[in-house]
C-alpha cells in the first residue's frame, strides 16, 4: 500500500475506446461463476482530489479501494491502489504539441464557439498512446513507464512494449483502474445500474 506522503502514480487517460483496451494484470484468484450481491457502497464516498497543479494534464487523484469488476457472471472483487487519472481526454492540441502531428479525423466543422484543437485526439493506436505517455514523462522529467522496442524498418511486426512498474511517469490506466474510475463508487452490475438494456 502506498504511504500517504508518497505521490500517487500518474496515469494518462487515452482519448478513444480503442486505446482503452488494456490487458488486466493477471490474477491468481479463480473467477466465480456468479458473484454474490455486493455490500452497499458508502452513502457519501470521498470525492476525488485534484492532483498537483504542476501537471501538464488536469489529473484527479483517486483513493485506493475495492470494487466489483465486470458484469454479471464474470464479476469479481478487485483492489486498486491510489492513482491519479486524467480528468479530461487528451486533446488534439496536447497530442500535436508533444508528438508533432495530429492524426485525428475530426479536425473540421467546429461548432460556434468550439475550438477544434480542444477536441479529443482520436485515430491513434495503443502504441501511439504509450509513446505519448513516454514523451510526456520525459518532458516533465519523470522516468518513462514503457520500454519500447521498435521493429526493424520494413517489418510488419508490432513494437514490443514492457511496463516498468517502478517508473514514476505517465502511463495508461490498467483495465481495473479504468473501470474503478468509470464506476465512480457504484456497485451495480454496470456503472449505470443493474439493467443491461439502459
Buried (B, 14 or more C-beta within 10 A) or exposed (E): EEEEEEEBBBBBBBBBEEBBEBEBEEEEEEEEEEBEEBEEBEEEEEEBEEBEEEBEBEBBBBBEBEBBBBBEEEBEEBEBEBBBBBBBBBBBBBBBBBBEEBBBEEEEEEEEEEEBBEBBBBBBBBBBBBBBBBBBBBEEEBEBBBEEEEEEEEEEEEBEBEBEEEBBBBBBBBBBBBBBBEBEBBBBBBEEEEEEEE
